[in-house]
Amino acid sequence: MKLKNILYSMMMGTAVLTGTTSCVSDLDQYPHTETTSKDVYTSLANYEAVLGKIYAAMVTSGQGKGGDNKDMESVLNGGSGFDYMRMFINMQECGTDEFASTWLTGEQTTGLTYLSWDANDAWVSDMYYRIYYNIALCNEFLRNANNANFSGADAEKMKEYKAEVRFMRALFYYHALDFYRNIPMVTENDPVGSYIPPRYTPQQTFDYIESELKDCVGDMLPASTCPYGQASQGAAYTLLAKLYLNSEVYTGVAKYAECKEACEKVMDMGYSLESDYSKLFNADNDKRTNEIIFALPVSAEHTVSWGSSTYLVCGQLSMSNANQNVADFGATSGWSEFRLRPEFVDKFTQTDIDGNGDKRCKFFTNGQSKDVTSMTDETAGYLSEKWSNLKDDGTTASNTGDAGVDTDFPLFRLADVYLMYAECVVRLHNDWDNWAGGSDAADPDVIASRKQGAIYWINQLRERSHASDVWASNFANDDEFLQFILDERARELYHEGYRRTDLISCSLVGSEMCIRDRFTTNKYIWQWKGGVHDGQAVDSKYNIYPIPNTELTANPNLHNDNY
């Protein structure tokens, strides 16, 4: 059953149950309610409701429309805050070549856009507290579940739910690690209330996430039987692969062999590519369970938060360019929230842009300049048209007059797994092509051999999008191929919340095949990087977001390096 229609009423007061990360009670960053654990954790149905809240907390910021009856105090959106995914998308995209934010002042995105934030930045702060709010929900669920007495089928179901919650907590800690690095660690085993969590090093957090995922995956449902919108074993192995892919950044130790193995586990689970790329991002994308490994369901009826995929559908569309018909995307208005910077546009050819090549190239250019002459001029920069609120049959999804959409957010997709696998093959100095075993393309032995290489999987994506195949002869060495994979990730995954991490990965000085390290350095410059039109390198400290000053005040164990 699709989680779009999940009822949230049961866990209106759940957030109380959270163990905060600080000991200072007057920091109003955490929710308040008179409901207690004793009131909530009384039946399996109530545990199910809390589990629903944990999932829903990624696409809502409160219990009401647009953040009404808010989960926590916030700086953004008039104090109501934005949902987890709107913040996540901005944190991952705003400062990159994929995103030119228009509302610098109104949305307070100047710091994110120009790579100039500090420890008082509203987005940096709200994202941090939202992550730990969600972690606290998980901790309280597990704190009670570990002492619950269920038997028979209920006990088996509880084992499954606990595994899902542990996965979700690992996901939140992964985001905290990626954004903030040296972070506080709090689990269900720590006391609630006046407790000061220790500061974990990236290695400690990495080890914790790895251990949690390995330990819980066996109790999660396989991809074949897992209900849509819930986390399956496929989601756990995908997250483990993402953790391993970036291990060198987090810990100084590469784990590409481990990443490749995790990818292989996902690839053996029966997933397949959706034949039509555009259908992955429309209002019927809940049907794409063949490719979407883990989705965050949203609903114009139940989860309107002005964020998540609503932000991506409406934010990409112009509010003033008469050449663009927003109804063609199932929207009633555009927000002109963001445009594309030309360096990302140049990853496609003019043939692609004209609509006669790579079908992933979904740009609107009529009346828009390619050059982003001004960050606040909504006509400066091409518009993306990747996301849609139309169904497969071309009809508009429901309730769009309220600005909400029915397009789910695909957090993990098989395409990402293919690209991670290909990168690992190259970094491990394995054969790119692996044609060994014969020349007959229909020979099963040849096909099996090819699948051990990198190019086979990349070409699966390119053939799906009607882009030309690539071959080993296109690349002089590993570095050239890795650069191509990085660019292919941009073409395939833009506006899905990957880009900042991708540009930072492998940022260690002197690291072998360190083709990335593009986010802050002069290795890759894009317009308005560093706050100037032609772009410039920025301080390497901006590879990591700072712990908010409010949290530093609350927890003496924490400090920021370089800020």
C-alpha positions as CSV (number, residue, x, y, z in Angstrom):
1,M,0.0,0.0,0.0
2,K,1.3,3.4,-1.0
3,L,2.4,5.5,2.0
4,K,0.9,8.6,0.4
5,N,-2.3,7.9,2.2
6,I,-0.8,7.1,5.6
7,L,-2.6,8.7,8.6
8,Y,-0.4,10.8,10.8
9,S,-2.9,11.6,13.6
10,M,-1.6,8.9,15.9
11,M,1.8,10.4,16.3
12,M,0.9,14.1,16.7
13,G,2.6,14.1,20.0
14,T,5.4,11.7,19.3
15,A,8.1,14.3,19.1
16,V,8.1,14.8,22.8
17,L,9.7,11.5,23.2
18,T,12.9,12.8,21.7
19,G,16.1,12.9,23.5
20,T,17.7,16.3,22.7
21,T,21.3,16.7,21.7
22,S,21.9,19.5,24.2
23,C,21.5,20.0,27.8
24,V,20.3,23.6,27.7
25,S,16.5,23.6,28.0
26,D,15.9,27.2,26.8
27,L,17.2,26.4,23.3
28,D,13.8,26.1,21.8
29,Q,14.9,23.8,19.0
30,Y,13.0,20.7,20.0
31,P,9.3,20.0,20.1
32,H,7.1,20.3,23.1
33,T,3.9,18.3,23.8
34,E,2.2,16.9,26.8
35,T,1.9,13.5,25.2
36,T,4.4,11.0,26.7
37,S,5.9,7.7,25.7
38,K,3.6,6.0,28.2
39,D,0.6,7.3,26.2
40,V,1.9,6.5,22.7
41,Y,3.8,3.2,22.9
42,T,0.9,1.0,24.0
43,S,0.2,-1.1,20.9
44,L,1.7,-2.3,17.6
45,A,-0.7,0.1,15.8
46,N,0.8,3.0,17.6
47,Y,4.3,1.9,16.8
48,E,3.3,1.7,13.2
49,A,2.0,5.3,13.4
50,V,5.3,6.5,14.9
51,L,7.1,4.7,12.1
52,G,4.9,6.6,9.7
53,K,5.8,9.8,11.3
54,I,9.6,9.0,10.9
55,Y,9.1,8.6,7.2
56,A,6.8,11.6,6.9
57,A,9.2,13.8,8.8
58,M,11.4,13.9,5.7
59,V,8.7,15.6,3.6
60,T,6.7,17.6,6.2
61,S,7.7,20.2,8.7
62,G,4.7,19.9,10.9
63,Q,1.4,18.2,11.4
64,G,-0.5,20.7,9.2
65,K,-0.4,22.1,5.7
66,G,2.7,24.1,4.9
67,G,4.3,23.5,8.3
68,D,1.3,24.4,10.5
69,N,1.4,22.8,13.9
70,K,5.2,22.7,13.5
71,D,7.4,20.0,14.7
72,M,10.1,22.4,16.1
73,E,11.1,26.0,16.3
74,S,12.8,27.3,13.2
75,V,14.5,30.3,11.7
76,L,13.1,29.8,8.2
77,N,9.6,30.2,6.7
78,G,8.3,32.5,9.4
79,G,9.3,30.2,12.2
80,S,7.5,27.1,10.7
81,G,10.6,25.9,8.9
82,F,10.8,23.8,5.8
83,D,10.7,20.1,5.4
84,Y,13.8,18.0,5.6
85,M,14.0,17.5,1.8
86,R,13.7,21.1,0.8
87,M,16.6,21.9,3.2
88,F,18.5,18.9,2.0
89,I,18.1,19.8,-1.7
90,N,19.3,23.4,-1.0
91,M,22.2,22.2,1.0
92,Q,23.3,19.9,-1.8
93,E,22.5,22.0,-4.8
94,C,22.4,25.7,-4.1
95,G,26.1,26.3,-4.1
96,T,26.8,24.1,-7.2
97,D,26.7,24.4,-11.0
98,E,23.3,22.8,-11.1
99,F,21.4,25.5,-9.2
100,A,21.1,29.3,-9.4
101,S,18.9,30.4,-6.6
102,T,16.8,33.5,-7.3
103,W,15.4,34.4,-3.9
104,L,18.7,35.2,-2.2
105,T,17.2,37.6,0.4
106,G,13.7,36.3,0.8
107,E,14.9,32.7,1.1
108,Q,18.1,33.6,2.9
109,T,20.1,31.5,0.4
110,T,22.9,34.0,-0.2
111,G,25.3,32.0,2.0
112,L,24.5,28.7,0.4
113,T,24.6,30.2,-3.1
114,Y,28.0,32.0,-2.8
115,L,29.7,29.4,-0.5
116,S,30.0,32.0,2.2
117,W,27.8,30.7,5.1
118,D,28.8,30.8,8.7
119,A,27.7,29.0,11.9
120,N,24.7,31.4,12.2
121,D,23.3,30.6,8.7
122,A,19.6,29.8,8.8
123,W,19.8,26.9,6.4
124,V,22.8,25.4,8.1
125,S,21.1,25.7,11.5
126,D,17.7,24.4,10.5
127,M,19.1,21.4,8.6
128,Y,21.2,20.4,11.6
129,Y,18.3,20.6,14.0
130,R,15.9,18.8,11.6
131,I,18.4,16.0,11.3
132,Y,18.6,15.6,15.0
133,Y,14.9,15.9,15.5
134,N,14.5,13.0,13.2
135,I,17.2,11.0,15.0
136,A,15.5,11.7,18.2
137,L,12.2,10.2,16.8
138,C,14.1,7.1,15.9
139,N,15.9,6.9,19.3
140,E,12.6,7.1,21.2
141,F,11.0,4.5,19.1
142,L,13.8,2.1,19.7
143,R,14.1,3.0,23.4
144,N,10.5,1.8,23.8
145,A,10.5,-1.0,21.2
146,N,13.5,-2.7,22.9
147,N,11.5,-3.1,26.0
148,A,8.2,-4.0,24.4
149,N,6.6,-7.4,24.9
150,F,5.0,-8.7,21.7
151,S,4.6,-12.3,20.7
152,G,3.9,-14.3,17.5
153,A,3.3,-12.3,14.3
154,D,3.4,-9.0,16.2
155,A,6.9,-9.8,17.5
156,E,8.0,-10.5,13.9
157,K,6.5,-7.3,12.7
158,M,8.2,-5.4,15.5
159,K,11.5,-6.9,14.5
160,E,11.0,-5.6,11.0
161,Y,9.9,-2.1,12.2
162,K,12.9,-1.8,14.5
163,A,15.2,-2.6,11.5
164,E,13.5,0.0,9.4
165,V,13.9,2.6,12.1
166,R,17.6,1.7,12.6
167,F,18.0,2.2,8.8
168,M,16.4,5.6,8.9
169,R,18.6,6.7,11.8
170,A,21.6,5.5,9.9
171,L,20.4,7.6,6.9
172,F,20.1,10.7,9.1
173,Y,23.5,10.1,10.7
174,Y,24.9,9.7,7.1
175,H,23.5,13.1,6.2
176,A,24.9,14.6,9.4
177,L,28.3,13.1,8.7
178,D,28.3,14.3,5.1
179,F,27.3,17.8,6.0
180,Y,28.9,18.4,9.4
181,R,31.6,15.7,9.9
182,N,32.4,16.0,13.6
183,I,29.0,15.5,15.2
184,P,27.3,14.6,18.5
185,M,26.2,11.0,18.8
186,V,23.1,10.1,20.8
187,T,21.3,6.7,20.6
188,E,18.4,5.0,22.4
189,N,20.9,3.9,25.1
190,D,21.6,7.4,26.2
191,P,19.4,9.2,28.9
192,V,16.7,11.6,27.9
193,G,17.0,15.1,29.2
194,S,20.1,16.8,30.6
195,Y,22.6,14.7,28.7
196,I,25.5,16.1,26.8
197,P,26.4,13.9,23.9
198,P,30.0,13.2,23.0
199,R,31.6,14.6,19.8
200,Y,32.2,11.7,17.4
201,T,35.0,11.8,14.9
202,P,34.1,11.1,11.3
203,Q,35.7,7.6,11.7
204,Q,33.5,6.9,14.7
205,T,30.3,8.0,13.0
206,F,31.3,6.0,9.8
207,D,31.9,2.9,11.9
208,Y,28.6,3.3,13.7
209,I,26.6,3.8,10.4
210,E,28.3,0.8,8.8
211,S,27.7,-1.4,11.8
212,E,24.0,-0.4,12.1
213,L,23.3,-1.1,8.4
214,K,25.1,-4.5,8.4
215,D,23.2,-5.5,11.6
216,C,19.7,-4.4,10.6
217,V,19.6,-5.3,6.9
218,G,18.8,-9.0,7.6
219,D,15.6,-8.0,9.5
220,M,14.4,-5.7,6.7
221,L,12.1,-6.8,4.0
222,P,13.5,-7.9,0.7
223,A,12.8,-5.5,-2.2
224,S,10.4,-8.0,-3.8
225,T,8.0,-7.9,-0.8
226,C,8.6,-4.5,0.8
227,P,5.6,-2.1,0.6
228,Y,6.2,1.0,-1.5
229,G,7.5,3.9,0.5
230,Q,9.1,1.7,3.2
231,A,12.8,1.0,3.3
232,S,13.9,-2.4,2.0
233,Q,17.1,-4.4,2.0
234,G,17.8,-2.7,-1.3
235,A,17.7,0.7,0.4
236,A,20.1,-0.5,3.1
237,Y,22.7,-1.8,0.7
238,T,22.4,1.4,-1.4
239,L,23.1,3.6,1.6
240,L,26.0,1.3,2.5
241,A,27.4,1.7,-1.0
242,K,27.1,5.5,-0.7
243,L,28.9,5.4,2.6
244,Y,31.7,3.3,1.2
245,L,32.0,5.4,-2.0
246,N,32.8,8.4,0.1
247,S,34.8,6.6,2.8
248,E,38.1,8.2,1.7
249,V,36.7,11.7,2.4
250,Y,35.2,10.8,5.7
251,T,38.0,8.5,7.1
252,G,41.0,8.7,4.9
253,V,40.6,5.1,3.9
254,A,39.2,4.1,0.5
255,K,36.6,1.3,0.4
256,Y,35.8,0.9,-3.2
257,A,35.9,-2.9,-3.1
258,E,33.3,-2.8,-0.3
259,C,31.2,-0.2,-2.3
260,K,31.3,-2.4,-5.4
261,E,30.2,-5.4,-3.3
262,A,27.2,-3.5,-1.9
263,C,26.2,-2.3,-5.4
264,E,26.3,-5.9,-6.6
265,K,23.9,-6.9,-3.8
266,V,21.4,-4.3,-5.0
267,M,21.9,-5.2,-8.7
268,D,21.1,-8.8,-7.9
269,M,17.8,-7.9,-6.3
270,G,15.7,-7.8,-9.5
271,Y,15.6,-4.1,-10.1
272,S,15.6,-2.8,-13.7
273,L,15.8,0.6,-15.4
274,E,12.6,2.4,-16.3
275,S,12.5,2.7,-20.0
276,D,11.2,6.3,-20.0
277,Y,13.5,8.6,-17.9
278,S,10.8,11.3,-17.6
279,K,8.4,9.0,-15.9
280,L,10.7,8.7,-12.9
281,F,9.8,12.3,-12.1
282,N,6.0,12.6,-12.8
283,A,3.0,12.2,-10.6
284,D,2.7,8.5,-11.3
285,N,6.3,7.7,-10.4
286,D,5.0,5.4,-7.6
287,K,4.6,2.9,-10.5
288,R,8.4,2.9,-11.1
289,T,9.3,0.4,-8.4
290,N,11.4,-1.4,-10.9
291,E,14.0,1.4,-10.7
292,I,13.2,3.4,-7.6
293,I,14.8,1.7,-4.7
294,F,13.5,4.0,-1.9
295,A,11.0,6.7,-2.4
296,L,9.6,9.4,-0.2
297,P,5.9,9.5,-1.0
298,V,4.2,12.9,-1.0
299,S,0.5,13.9,-1.4
300,A,-1.2,17.1,-2.3
301,E,-3.8,16.1,0.2
302,H,-1.8,14.9,3.2
303,T,1.8,16.3,2.9
304,V,1.7,19.8,1.5
305,S,4.9,21.4,2.9
306,W,6.1,23.6,0.1
307,G,9.1,21.4,-0.1
308,S,10.3,18.1,-1.4
309,S,9.1,17.5,-4.9
310,T,6.7,20.4,-4.7
311,Y,9.7,22.6,-4.4
312,L,11.3,21.0,-7.4
313,V,8.2,21.1,-9.6
314,C,7.1,24.6,-8.9
315,G,10.6,26.0,-8.1
316,Q,11.9,25.1,-11.6
317,L,9.1,26.9,-13.4
318,S,9.0,30.6,-14.3
319,M,6.4,33.0,-12.7
320,S,6.8,35.6,-15.5
321,N,8.1,34.0,-18.7
322,A,5.0,33.9,-20.9
323,N,6.7,31.5,-23.3
324,Q,6.5,28.7,-20.7
325,N,3.1,27.1,-19.9
326,V,3.3,25.9,-16.3
327,A,0.1,23.9,-16.8
328,D,2.2,21.6,-19.1
329,F,3.8,20.4,-15.8
330,G,0.6,20.1,-13.8
331,A,1.2,23.3,-11.9
332,T,-0.9,26.4,-11.4
333,S,2.0,28.8,-11.0
334,G,5.8,28.9,-11.2
335,W,8.0,30.2,-8.4
336,S,11.1,31.1,-10.4
337,E,13.0,29.7,-7.4
338,F,16.1,28.5,-9.3
339,R,17.7,28.2,-12.7
340,L,20.7,26.3,-14.2
341,R,24.2,27.7,-14.4
342,P,25.9,27.5,-17.8
343,E,28.6,25.1,-16.7
344,F,26.1,22.5,-16.0
345,V,24.2,23.2,-19.2
346,D,27.5,22.6,-21.1
347,K,27.5,19.0,-20.0
348,F,25.0,18.5,-22.7
349,T,25.4,19.3,-26.4
350,Q,23.3,21.8,-28.4
351,T,21.6,18.8,-30.1
352,D,20.6,17.6,-26.6
353,I,19.2,21.0,-25.7
354,D,17.3,21.2,-29.0
355,G,15.5,18.0,-28.0
356,N,17.2,15.7,-30.6
357,G,19.7,13.9,-28.4
358,D,20.0,13.0,-24.7
359,K,16.5,12.9,-23.3
360,R,17.7,13.7,-19.8
361,C,18.4,17.2,-21.1
362,K,15.1,18.9,-20.1
363,F,15.8,22.6,-20.4
364,F,13.5,25.5,-21.2
365,T,15.4,28.2,-23.1
366,N,12.9,30.5,-24.9
367,G,13.2,33.9,-23.4
368,Q,16.0,32.8,-21.0
369,S,19.7,33.6,-21.4
370,K,22.3,30.9,-20.9
371,D,24.5,33.4,-19.1
372,V,23.5,34.0,-15.5
373,T,24.2,37.7,-15.6
374,S,22.4,38.2,-12.3
375,M,21.5,35.8,-9.6
376,T,18.3,37.6,-8.9
377,D,17.1,38.0,-12.5
378,E,14.8,35.0,-13.2
379,T,15.3,35.3,-17.0
380,A,19.1,34.8,-16.6
381,G,19.8,31.1,-16.9
382,Y,18.0,28.2,-18.5
383,L,15.1,26.6,-16.7
384,S,14.9,22.9,-15.8
385,E,11.8,21.0,-16.8
386,K,12.8,17.7,-15.2
387,W,10.0,17.4,-12.7
388,S,6.3,17.2,-13.4
389,N,3.0,16.9,-11.6
390,L,1.3,15.3,-14.6
391,K,0.3,11.6,-14.7
392,D,1.3,9.1,-17.4
393,D,-1.9,9.9,-19.3
394,G,-1.2,13.6,-19.4
395,T,-3.7,14.7,-16.8
396,T,-2.9,16.9,-13.9
397,A,-2.6,15.3,-10.4
398,S,-5.0,16.5,-7.7
399,N,-5.1,19.6,-5.6
400,T,-2.5,21.6,-7.5
401,G,-4.3,24.8,-6.7
402,D,-2.9,24.5,-3.2
403,A,0.7,24.3,-4.6
404,G,1.1,20.7,-3.5
405,V,2.1,17.9,-6.0
406,D,1.6,14.2,-6.0
407,T,5.1,13.4,-7.4
408,D,7.1,11.3,-5.0
409,F,10.8,12.0,-4.3
410,P,13.0,9.1,-5.5
411,L,15.7,9.2,-2.8
412,F,17.6,6.1,-4.2
413,R,17.5,4.9,-7.8
414,L,19.1,2.0,-9.6
415,A,20.8,4.5,-12.0
416,D,22.9,5.8,-9.0
417,V,23.9,2.2,-8.1
418,Y,25.1,1.6,-11.7
419,L,27.2,4.7,-11.6
420,M,28.7,3.9,-8.3
421,Y,29.5,0.4,-9.5
422,A,31.2,1.8,-12.6
423,E,33.3,4.2,-10.6
424,C,34.4,1.5,-8.3
425,V,35.5,-0.7,-11.2
426,V,37.7,2.1,-12.5
427,R,39.1,3.0,-9.1
428,L,40.0,-0.6,-8.5
429,H,41.9,-0.7,-11.8
430,N,39.5,-3.4,-13.1
431,D,38.8,-3.8,-16.8
432,W,36.5,-1.0,-18.1
433,D,35.0,-3.1,-20.9
434,N,35.6,-6.8,-20.0
435,W,34.9,-8.1,-23.5
436,A,37.0,-11.2,-22.7
437,G,35.4,-14.5,-23.5
438,G,34.4,-14.1,-27.1
439,S,33.1,-11.7,-29.7
440,D,29.5,-12.8,-30.0
441,A,27.4,-10.1,-28.3
442,A,24.6,-12.7,-27.7
443,D,26.9,-15.2,-26.1
444,P,25.9,-15.5,-22.4
445,D,29.5,-15.8,-21.3
446,V,30.4,-12.6,-23.2
447,I,27.4,-10.8,-21.7
448,A,28.4,-11.9,-18.2
449,S,31.9,-10.8,-18.7
450,R,30.8,-7.4,-20.0
451,K,28.7,-6.9,-16.9
452,Q,31.8,-7.1,-14.7
453,G,33.1,-3.9,-16.4
454,A,32.2,-0.2,-16.1
455,I,31.2,0.8,-19.5
456,Y,28.4,-1.7,-19.8
457,W,26.4,-0.1,-17.0
458,I,27.1,3.5,-18.1
459,N,25.8,2.6,-21.6
460,Q,22.6,1.1,-20.1
461,L,21.8,4.6,-18.8
462,R,22.9,6.3,-22.0
463,E,20.9,4.0,-24.2
464,R,17.8,4.6,-22.1
465,S,18.2,8.3,-22.6
466,H,19.0,8.0,-26.4
467,A,22.6,9.3,-25.9
468,S,25.4,7.7,-27.8
469,D,27.4,4.8,-26.3
470,V,30.9,5.3,-25.0
471,W,33.8,2.9,-25.3
472,A,37.2,2.4,-23.8
473,S,38.8,4.1,-26.7
474,N,37.1,7.4,-25.7
475,F,39.3,7.7,-22.6
476,A,43.1,7.9,-22.5
477,N,43.3,6.9,-18.9
478,D,41.5,6.3,-15.6
479,D,41.3,10.0,-14.8
480,E,39.6,10.9,-18.0
481,F,37.1,8.1,-17.4
482,L,36.4,9.2,-13.8
483,Q,35.8,12.7,-15.0
484,F,33.3,11.4,-17.5
485,I,31.6,9.4,-14.7
486,L,31.4,12.5,-12.6
487,D,29.8,14.4,-15.5
488,E,27.5,11.5,-16.2
489,R,26.3,11.6,-12.6
490,A,25.4,15.3,-13.2
491,R,23.5,14.4,-16.4
492,E,21.6,11.6,-14.8
493,L,21.0,12.8,-11.3
494,Y,20.7,16.6,-11.4
495,H,18.3,18.2,-9.0
496,E,18.0,15.0,-6.9
497,G,20.3,16.1,-4.1
498,Y,23.7,14.6,-5.1
499,R,25.8,17.3,-6.6
500,R,27.7,18.8,-3.6
501,T,28.7,15.4,-2.3
502,D,29.8,14.3,-5.7
503,L,31.9,17.4,-6.2
504,I,33.6,17.0,-2.8
505,S,34.2,13.3,-2.9
506,C,37.9,12.3,-2.8
507,S,39.1,15.6,-1.5
508,L,42.2,14.3,0.1
509,V,45.4,16.0,-1.1
510,G,47.6,13.7,-3.0
511,S,45.0,10.9,-3.2
512,E,45.3,8.6,-6.2
513,M,42.8,9.3,-8.9
514,C,41.4,12.2,-7.0
515,I,39.3,13.4,-9.9
516,R,36.8,15.2,-7.7
517,D,37.7,17.8,-5.1
518,R,35.8,20.3,-7.3
519,F,33.5,22.0,-4.8
520,T,35.8,24.6,-3.3
521,T,39.0,24.5,-5.4
522,N,39.9,26.1,-8.7
523,K,39.8,22.7,-10.4
524,Y,36.3,23.5,-11.5
525,I,34.8,27.0,-11.6
526,W,31.2,28.0,-12.3
527,Q,29.4,31.3,-12.5
528,W,28.9,33.0,-9.2
529,K,30.9,30.4,-7.3
530,G,32.4,32.5,-4.5
531,G,30.0,35.4,-5.2
532,V,31.5,36.8,-8.4
533,H,30.1,36.4,-11.9
534,D,33.0,34.5,-13.4
535,G,33.4,32.3,-10.3
536,Q,36.4,31.8,-8.0
537,A,37.8,29.2,-5.6
538,V,36.8,29.5,-2.0
539,D,38.3,28.4,1.3
540,S,38.3,24.6,1.7
541,K,36.5,25.0,5.0
542,Y,33.3,25.2,2.9
543,N,33.5,21.5,2.1
544,I,31.9,21.1,5.5
545,Y,29.1,22.9,7.1
546,P,29.7,24.3,10.6
547,I,27.8,23.1,13.7
548,P,25.4,26.0,14.5
549,N,26.5,28.4,17.2
550,T,23.4,27.7,19.3
551,E,24.5,24.1,19.5
552,L,28.1,25.0,20.4
553,T,26.7,27.0,23.3
554,A,24.6,24.1,24.5
555,N,27.2,21.4,24.1
556,P,30.8,22.1,25.3
557,N,32.0,18.9,23.7
558,L,31.5,20.4,20.3
559,H,33.6,22.8,18.3
560,N,34.0,23.8,14.6
561,D,37.3,23.4,12.8
562,N,38.3,26.5,10.8
563,Y,35.1,28.5,11.5
